[in-house]
Amino acid sequence: MIITPRPALAPLTTLRLGGSALAEIRLYTPEDCERLPHALAETGGLPCVLGGGSNLLIHDGELPITVLRPLFGSKDAEPEILGEEEVNGARRVLFRAGTGTPMPRLLAWCAKRGLSGLEGLVGLPGRLGGAVAMNAGAYGCSTAPLLRSLSVFTPEKGLHTLSPEGWMAQYRHFSLAEPCAWYMSVSAVLSLAADAPEAVRARMRENFLRKKAGQPVHEHTAGCVFQNPEGESAGRLLDQAGMKGRRRGALYFSPMHANFLVHDTRCGIPGTSEDALLLIDEAKRAVRNTFGVKLQMEVREWPPCPS
């Protein structure tokens, strides 16, 4: 465990926005979880779990939060193959990975071993824990259906392991069934289909080229700002409502894909979360006034808004 006081948060996010926290606590081993309650008592503040920093919009200023960085599996440790299962007559491979594992490294590991199911997440910049927490998906894949068990830490129960009955998942949403103030995932067991490595690599390559052709993958973004309404594309609605390319200060909606908010760090104007939030509110109003559709945020705000 490493504790850093008053960390700057913008460099820890893909959008490169945000102020500072009371402290940052980096956790590398499950044993660090045992020391976490004492560390949080020392730092104070609202615990907020940060993975790879994507899908996140952090407010400016000095924030009353302590950032938890679950870096389990983030170093040299590889996922552990546990065995196999048969589902509908097909062979599937079970493996365990730390939730701090970067998604690009995990996908490369899967491709090398011919494990199929996560190809739609190619190009995702975050970590496995973030993919679980958002039930991330694209091109026909979602994370939650592939989960077989999840080890989590909660302030109420400490470190424990859940089976699928222990969580609830839907489109871009994942939560624990048990009541808890907050949770931090530590490791996950996933089940992927066995396939030829070259076939898995080919699908990953095809998906990445599709993503690169239609999304600003090389810019500072937090990913899609809004969830897709049922049967509709948020990007299309934003485009038709006139938001594509709309700018406020250093923030703008991408001319490539209107559902991506981009932070232009090279324009010479300091980017602010206030500009980002005002632009997001403008986009919500534009879509509501044009189509009568209320867009739901996919990007998460810190500090979290009261529910």
C-alpha positions in Angstrom: 0.0 0.0 0.0 1.2 3.5 -0.9 -0.5 6.6 0.4 0.1 10.0 -1.4 -1.4 13.2 0.1 -3.1 15.8 -2.1 -2.6 14.1 -5.5 -3.5 15.9 -8.7 -6.3 14.0 -10.4 -6.3 15.2 -13.9 -3.2 13.2 -15.0 -4.9 10.1 -13.7 -7.8 10.4 -16.1 -8.2 10.0 -19.9 -10.1 13.3 -20.1 -7.2 15.1 -18.3 -9.6 17.2 -16.1 -10.0 17.5 -12.3 -8.7 19.0 -9.2 -7.0 17.4 -6.2 -8.1 14.8 -3.6 -7.3 14.5 0.1 -5.2 11.4 -0.6 -4.5 8.6 -3.0 -4.2 5.0 -1.7 -2.7 2.5 -4.0 -3.4 -1.1 -3.2 -1.4 -3.9 -4.8 -2.2 -7.1 -2.9 -5.3 -8.5 -1.2 -3.5 -8.0 2.1 -3.6 -4.3 1.5 -7.4 -4.5 2.0 -6.9 -5.5 5.6 -5.0 -2.2 6.2 -7.5 -0.1 4.2 -10.0 0.8 7.0 -7.2 2.2 9.2 -5.8 4.1 6.2 -9.2 5.6 5.4 -9.7 6.6 9.0 -6.4 8.6 8.8 -7.0 10.2 5.4 -10.7 11.0 5.8 -12.9 12.0 2.9 -15.4 10.0 0.7 -13.7 6.9 -0.7 -13.8 6.9 -4.6 -12.4 4.0 -6.6 -10.3 4.9 -9.6 -9.1 2.4 -12.2 -7.7 3.6 -15.5 -9.4 6.9 -15.3 -11.7 6.6 -18.3 -15.4 7.2 -18.2 -14.8 9.8 -15.5 -15.4 13.6 -15.2 -13.8 15.0 -12.1 -14.7 18.5 -10.8 -12.1 21.2 -10.3 -10.7 22.4 -7.0 -9.8 20.7 -3.7 -12.2 17.8 -3.4 -13.3 16.0 -0.1 -12.5 12.6 -1.5 -9.8 9.9 -1.0 -9.0 8.0 -4.2 -8.6 4.3 -4.0 -6.4 2.8 -6.7 -6.9 -1.0 -6.9 -3.8 -2.1 -8.8 -4.2 -5.8 -8.3 -2.6 -7.6 -11.2 -1.3 -4.3 -12.7 2.4 -5.3 -12.6 3.9 -8.5 -14.1 1.4 -11.0 -12.7 -0.6 -12.8 -15.5 -4.1 -14.1 -15.2 -4.4 -17.6 -13.8 -6.2 -20.3 -15.8 -8.4 -22.3 -13.4 -10.0 -24.9 -15.6 -12.8 -25.4 -18.1 -16.6 -25.6 -18.3 -19.0 -26.7 -20.9 -21.9 -24.4 -21.9 -24.4 -25.5 -24.5 -21.9 -28.1 -25.7 -19.1 -25.6 -26.2 -15.8 -25.6 -24.3 -15.1 -22.5 -22.3 -12.0 -21.5 -20.3 -12.1 -20.1 -16.7 -9.4 -17.7 -15.6 -8.9 -15.3 -12.7 -7.4 -11.8 -13.2 -6.7 -8.9 -10.9 -9.0 -6.0 -11.5 -6.0 -3.7 -11.8 -5.0 -5.5 -15.0 -4.9 -3.0 -18.0 -7.4 -4.0 -20.6 -4.9 -3.9 -23.5 -2.7 -6.4 -21.7 -5.6 -8.6 -20.8 -6.9 -8.7 -24.4 -3.4 -9.5 -25.7 -3.2 -12.4 -23.2 -6.6 -13.7 -24.4 -5.7 -13.4 -28.0 -2.5 -15.4 -27.5 -4.4 -18.2 -25.9 -7.4 -18.2 -28.2 -9.9 -17.0 -25.6 -12.9 -15.3 -27.2 -15.6 -13.0 -25.7 -13.8 -9.7 -25.0 -12.9 -8.7 -28.6 -15.4 -5.8 -28.5 -13.4 -4.1 -25.8 -10.3 -3.7 -27.9 -9.1 -0.1 -27.7 -10.6 0.4 -24.2 -8.0 2.3 -22.2 -9.1 1.4 -18.7 -8.6 -1.6 -16.4 -10.6 -4.8 -15.8 -12.2 -3.4 -12.7 -13.6 -0.4 -14.6 -14.9 -2.8 -17.3 -16.7 -4.7 -14.6 -18.0 -1.6 -12.8 -19.6 -0.2 -16.0 -20.5 -3.5 -17.5 -18.5 -2.3 -20.5 -19.3 -3.6 -23.9 -19.2 -2.9 -27.6 -19.8 -4.8 -30.9 -22.0 -7.4 -29.3 -20.0 -8.1 -26.1 -20.7 -7.2 -22.5 -18.5 -7.9 -19.5 -21.1 -9.0 -16.9 -22.3 -12.1 -18.7 -18.8 -13.4 -18.8 -18.3 -13.1 -15.0 -18.4 -16.3 -12.9 -17.2 -14.8 -9.6 -16.0 -11.5 -8.2 -13.8 -10.8 -5.1 -14.7 -7.4 -3.6 -13.9 -5.3 -0.6 -16.8 -3.5 1.2 -16.5 -1.5 4.5 -19.3 -3.7 5.9 -17.9 -7.2 5.1 -14.3 -6.6 4.2 -12.8 -8.8 1.5 -15.2 -11.6 0.2 -16.2 -13.4 -3.0 -19.5 -13.2 -4.8 -21.2 -15.5 -7.2 -23.5 -14.2 -10.0 -26.4 -14.0 -7.5 -24.4 -11.4 -5.6 -24.6 -8.7 -8.3 -27.1 -7.0 -10.6 -26.1 -5.9 -14.2 -27.8 -4.2 -17.0 -26.8 -2.0 -19.9 -23.8 0.0 -18.7 -24.6 -0.7 -15.1 -23.2 -3.0 -12.4 -24.0 -3.1 -8.7 -23.8 -5.4 -5.8 -27.0 -7.1 -4.5 -25.9 -6.7 -0.9 -26.3 -3.2 0.8 -23.0 -1.4 1.1 -21.7 2.1 1.2 -19.2 1.4 -1.6 -17.3 -1.4 -3.0 -13.9 -2.1 -4.6 -13.4 -5.1 -6.8 -10.1 -7.1 -6.3 -10.2 -10.0 -8.7 -12.6 -11.5 -11.2 -13.1 -15.0 -12.6 -14.3 -14.9 -16.2 -15.4 -17.6 -18.7 -14.4 -17.2 -22.3 -15.0 -19.4 -25.3 -12.1 -21.4 -26.7 -11.2 -20.5 -30.3 -8.2 -20.3 -32.6 -5.8 -17.5 -31.7 -5.7 -16.2 -35.2 -9.5 -15.9 -35.3 -9.5 -13.9 -32.0 -6.8 -11.6 -33.3 -8.7 -11.1 -36.5 -11.9 -10.0 -34.7 -9.9 -7.7 -32.4 -8.2 -6.1 -35.4 -11.5 -5.7 -37.3 -13.1 -4.1 -34.2 -10.2 -1.7 -33.6 -10.3 -0.5 -37.2 -14.0 0.1 -36.9 -13.5 2.0 -33.7 -10.5 4.0 -35.1 -12.6 5.0 -38.2 -15.5 6.3 -36.2 -14.2 7.5 -32.8 -11.5 9.9 -31.6 -9.3 7.2 -30.1 -6.2 9.3 -30.1 -7.7 12.3 -28.3 -8.2 13.0 -24.6 -11.8 11.8 -24.0 -13.7 9.9 -21.3 -15.4 7.7 -23.8 -19.1 8.0 -24.6 -20.7 10.8 -22.6 -24.3 9.5 -22.8 -25.9 6.0 -22.8 -27.7 5.0 -26.0 -31.5 5.3 -25.5 -33.2 2.0 -26.2 -33.3 1.4 -30.0 -31.4 4.6 -30.7 -27.9 6.1 -30.9 -27.0 8.9 -28.6 -24.3 10.0 -31.1 -26.9 10.3 -33.9 -29.3 12.3 -31.7 -26.5 14.7 -30.7 -25.4 15.1 -34.3 -28.9 15.9 -35.5 -29.4 18.3 -32.6 -26.4 20.3 -33.8 -23.9 19.3 -31.1 -21.2 17.7 -33.3 -18.1 20.0 -33.1 -19.7 22.3 -30.5 -17.0 23.8 -28.4 -16.8 25.6 -25.0 -13.3 26.7 -24.1 -10.9 23.7 -24.4 -13.8 21.2 -24.5 -15.8 20.1 -27.6 -17.9 17.3 -28.9 -15.9 15.4 -31.5 -16.6 16.1 -35.2 -15.9 12.4 -35.7 -18.5 11.2 -33.2 -20.8 13.6 -31.4 -21.1 11.4 -28.2 -17.4 11.9 -27.4 -16.4 15.0 -25.4 -12.8 15.9 -26.2 -10.4 18.0 -24.1 -8.1 19.9 -26.4 -5.0 20.2 -24.3 -3.0 21.9 -27.1 -5.3 24.9 -27.7 -3.6 27.1 -25.1 -6.8 27.5 -23.0 -7.0 25.7 -19.6 -9.7 23.1 -19.7 -12.2 23.2 -16.8 -14.8 20.8 -15.5 -17.2 23.7 -15.5 -16.9 24.1 -19.2 -17.4 20.4 -19.7 -20.5 20.3 -17.5 -22.0 23.3 -19.2 -21.4 21.7 -22.6 -23.0 18.5 -21.4 -26.1 20.4 -20.1 -26.4 22.2 -23.5 -26.3 18.8 -25.2 -29.0 17.4 -23.0 -31.3 20.4 -23.7 -30.6 20.2 -27.4 -31.6 16.6 -27.7 -34.6 17.0 -25.4 -35.9 20.0 -27.3 -35.3 18.4 -30.7 -36.4 14.8 -30.1 -38.1 14.8 -26.7 -35.5 12.3 -25.5 -33.9 12.7 -22.1 -30.3 11.5 -22.3 -28.7 9.6 -19.4 -25.1 10.1 -18.4 -22.7 7.2 -19.0 -19.7 9.2 -17.8 -19.5 9.4 -14.0 -19.0 12.6 -12.1 -16.7 13.0 -9.0 -17.7 13.9 -6.4 -20.7 11.7 -7.0 -24.1 13.5 -7.2 -26.4 12.6 -4.3 -28.9 9.9 -5.4 
